[in-house]
């Protein structure tokens, strides 16, 4: 271990209580999405950054654009830390938005309570923890007082749950940033370089209402929806035979997460709608996937005479595929993570989808690495009692700080 690595580790240890307090402050400002009223969290984050001497540029997304995406308010933050010429600009991206807490919590989802070395709260693990991982890593890097080349940018965005179009896609599309490399929020025990794509669709099945005593005068939209759902679930079973070659990713799958419809118990339902989520492995063609889903729905709907079906694409997120230029990031992160965690750290894919694809689509090599456990399930992300193990947070911060120094020092 170099003298610089020792100094970075010591600074992070000395300021770790401060890092924990920072995470608690971030958890205590809700960012449930929906409804997506996330500008207040960005304002609070900017205040906290100012306390460290970091100036956060605010990209306030116009209300009309935010409302069009089904959200309420959104402000992106960019912190630029330029050093001497001659090195890469490395962006560090974490998202603050998260699904609502739901039921079953035994800890306050906005309390930041610490029990047995774990900090509890919605977004504690995904991914407000990495706001602090990246902030403290940069502070430790600069506290070394050694010459640095290139630069670091902090990107804090707030619409990952809705596809990232108002977050990273907007920042990149408007020319507000163009880093050379990217590290984005992730977990500590693997380096992720690939992930699934995601297609989300809303299907509206339109029949004709009728009194339940004379059902033949109507067209049962629920019956039609059942036929469509059965056809989709049959497809889901077939997907198991299509396996990805990327470690950590298995096969495609489909989930129907929301169903609405009907008027009353004694009325033949005239309208039923449902929303589906189709995960696509990196080897699949998204255009072909969507066309096939539409075909299955149309063929099933045709079995119920008089039925009309409307299909609306809600989200199309392409898979993340590794770019050759990510090797310096991968090598540095892997070497330092293995040294700090004392075990092999694999390079792999994940079945999730993230904003990282938006950077890679612009030709920016990227990896996913941050603070967290071995699996999403362990963190309770999107479940009750989400938490981060504080020792993982401490060690991941050291890994990122060392990696930044290895590439910029």
N, C-alpha and C positions, 0 to 999 in steps of 0.2 A: 504494500500500500504506500502510495506516494505521500510526501509531506502535505501536498495540496489536498488530497483526499482526507487525511487526518484532520486538517484544519476545517474542511467543509463539514465533516461529521461532528466535530466538536461545536461548531457554531449552531448547527441544527439541534443538537442536544441541549445547548444552553438556552435556546429560544423555543424549546418545544412547548412549554406551558403557554407561551404566547400564541403559538400555532393552534393549540387546542381551543383557547379562548376565541380565536378568530373563527374557527369552524363553528363553535357554538353560536356566535353572532350571526353567521350566515344561515344556519339551520333555523334560527328563530324568526326569520322573515320568510313567510310562506311563499312558495312559487308553484302552487297547484295548477296544473295545466291539463284539462280545462279547470277553471275559466281562463287562466293565462294572463293574469294581471301582474306582470313580472317587472315592469319598470321600477317599482319601489325597491326591489332587491338590487337592481343595478345601481340605483342611487346610493343605497347603503354600502354596497361593495366599493363604489368609487370613494366614499368617505373613508372607509377603512384603508384603502390603498393610499389615499392622501396622507394618512397617518404614518405611512412608511416612506413617504417622499416620492411616491409613484403618481404620475398624472395619468388619469384615465380619460381617453377621448370617448365621447358619447355619440353613438350613432342611434338617434331616436327615430324609430321606424314610424312613418306617418300612420295616423289612426285608421284611415281608410284601408290601408294595406293589411294592418293588423287584424281589423274586423273581418276582412275578406277571408282570412285564414282561420276564423273562429276563435280568435284570441281577443284580449282587452287592451293590453299595453305591452310594449317591448322596446328595450334599449340595449343595444350591444355595446360592449366595452373593448377598447384596444389600449394596451399600455405598451409603449415602444421604449426599449432600452438599447440605444445604439452604442457600439464600441468602436474601436479603430477599424479602418478598412482592412479587407483581406480575408475575412471569414464569412461563413454562412449566417443568414438570419434564420433563427429557429423559432417557430411559433409554438406556443403551448395553449391548447384549447380545452376548456371544460364548459359544460352546459349547466345552467342553474335550474331549468324547468324540470318538473317531475310530475308523475301522476298523483292525484289526491291520495291521502293516507288510507282511506277505507276503514274498515272495522277491525277489531281484535287486538288493538295496541295495549300493551301493559305499561308503556312509557309514553309520555307526552310527545307526539310526533313533531312538535316545534319547540321542545324543551332543551335539547342538547344534553340530556342527562347522561352522566358517566357512571357505569356500574361494572365492576370486575374488568376494568381495562377496555371497556367498549363504550363508545359514544353513540347514543340512540337519537334518531330523528329522521324524518323524511328528507331524502337527498343526502343523508350523512355519508352513504357509500357511493351513490351515483347521482351527481358527481360533485357536490359542493366540497367534499373532502379534497378533491384535486384543485379547486381554487387555491386551497392552502398549500397543497403539495408544490404547486408551481410558483406561487408567490414566495414561499420560504426558500425554495431552491434558488430562485433568482437573487433573493436577498443574501443568501449564503455565498453565492458565486461572487457578488460584488463586494461583499465584506472581506474577501481574501485580499483585495488591494493589489492583485496581480494584473499585468497587461492582458487584455482580452481583444479578440478580433471578431468582427461580425456584429451580431446583435441578437436580442431576444425580444419577442412580442408575446404578450399575454392576450388571449382572445377569450372573453367570457360572453357566452351567447345564451339564448333563452327559448329556442323553439325546436330542440332536438326531438321532442316527443311528436312534433308535427312535421318533421321532415327536414328541417334546417334551411328552408328557402329564405326565411327572414333573418337567419343568423349567418353562418359561414358563407352560404351561397350569395347572400346580399353583399357581405364584406368583400368577397372576391370579385363578384360581378361588377361592383361599382368602383373597383380599383383602389379600395381603401387599404388593401394589404396584398402582398405577394411574397410570402416567405420562401426560403429555399428548402426548408425541412419542417416537419410538424410532428409533435408528440401530443396525443390527445388522451383524455381521461380514460383510465382502464384499471385493471387490477394488478397486484404486485407479483404474482407467481407465474405469469406468462407474458410474453410479448406477442401482441396480436398484429398480424399484417394482412389478414383477409377476413371478410365477414359476408354474411348472407345479404341478399337484396330483399326488398319487401314490396309487395303489391297489395294495396288496400282498396276495396271496392264496396260501394253501397248498391244493393240490389232491391229494387222496389217492384213488388208483385201486385198487379192491379186486377181485381176481379169485379164483381158487382154484389153489393149488399142485398140481403133478402131476409125476410122473417124466417126464423128457424122452423116454423110450422109448415112453410112452403119452400123448402130449400132449393127445389128444382127451378125456381124463378131467379135464382142468383148464380153467381160464379164464385166458387170458394177460393179466395186468394190464399188461405192457409193451406188448403190441399195442394195448390200449386207450389207454394213455398216448400212444403214437405218433400214433394217430388224433386225439386231443385236441390234441396239440402241433401237428400239421399244420394243424388248423383254426385254431388261435390264430395261427400264423405267417402264414396266409393273410389273417387280419384285419389283422395288422401291415402287410402290403403295402398294404392298402386305406387305412390311416390316412394314408398320404402324400398322399392327395387332400384331407385336411381340414387346412387351413392357418390358423394363428392370425394375427390382425391386430396382435399385439403385437411390435414389433421385438425381435429376439433370441430369439424363440420360433418354432419351425417348425411341427411337426405332432405329433400323439400318436404314441407308440410303446410297444411291449411287449417285455419281456425275461424269459426264463426263466433264472434264475441258479443254481438248485440242483436236482439230480435225485438221488433215492435209491431203491433198490429191489432186488428179487431176493434169492435165497438162495444159489444156487450155479450153476455152469455147466450142470450136468445136471438142473436143476429149472426147470419152467415157473414164471415169477415170479407169485406170488400177490398181491403188493402193490408198488405204485410210487407215490412221491409227488414232487411238484415244487413249487417256489415261483416265482411270477411277479410282475413289477413292471410296472404299467401307468401311464405318465405321461400326465396329462390337461392339455390346454391350458386357459387361463382361460375360454374360451368354452364348454367342455363342462359338462354336468350330471353330477356324480359318481354320483348315484343311477342315472341311465340308463346310464352307463358300466358300473357293476357288474352291472346287470341284463343287459346285452348280453353281457358276458364269461360270466356264468353260463349264458345261453342257448346260446352257442357250445359251451361244454363239454358241456352236456347233450345237445345234438344229435349231437355227435361220439361221445360215450359210447354212445349208443343204437345205433350201428352195430356194436357188439361185444356179442352176446347174453350176458346173465348178469352183465355188468359193473355194479359199484356205485361211485359217485363221491361223495366228501364234499368240500365246498368250505368253507374257513375264511378269513374275512377277517382278515388280520394287521394292516393299517394302512390308514387312510383319511385322507390329508392333502389338504385343499382347496387350490385354487390361491390365490395372493396376487393381489389386485386393488387397485390404488391407491385410497386415500381422498382426497377433495378437500383435506383439511387438511394434506396432506404438502408443500404448495407452499413454505412457509418453509424446510423442511429441504432440499428439492430445490434451490431457488434459491441458498441459501447454500453448500451443498456444491459445486454446479456452478461457481459463480463462483470460489471459492477453489481448487478442484481445477484448473480451467483456468489460473488464475494461477500456481500452483505447478508443475504438470506441463508447462505451456507448450503445450498442445494441447487440442482440443475434447474434452469429457467427455460422452458421450451419456447420456440417460436411456432405459432400456430394460428388457426382461424377460430372464429366464434360464430355461433348461430344468430347472434344479435345483429341489428343494423345500426349504424352510427352516422354522425356528420362527417366522419373522416373521409368517406367516399367523395365528398364534395371537393376536398383539397386534392385528392388523387386525380379526379376528373380534370383538374386544372394543371396536371403534370407535376404536382408537389409531392415528393416522396414522404410517406407518413407511416407512423406506427402508433399503436394504442398501448399505453403503459401509465399506470398511476397506482394509487393506494387502494387496496382491497384484498379479499380472500381469493381462494382458488376457483370458486364458482360463484355465479350470480345467486344461486340458491342460498349459499352460506351467508351472504350479506343481507338476505331478506329484502333485497331491492324489489320495489313494486308490491311488497307484502307488509304485513304488520311487523313492527319492531325492527325496521331497517337499522343497521348499525355499521360502524367501522371499528375494527380492532386498532387501538391507538398505536400499538407497536408496529403494525403494518404501515400505518401512516408515517410514523417516524422513519422507518427504514426505506420506504419508497421515496420519501423526500430526499434522503441521502443519495439514492440511486440516480434520481433526476439531476441533482446538483452536480454529482461527479460526472455524469454524462455531458452536461452542458460545458463543464470545464474541459473535458477531454476533446470536445469539438471546437471550443472557442478560445481556450487558453493558449 
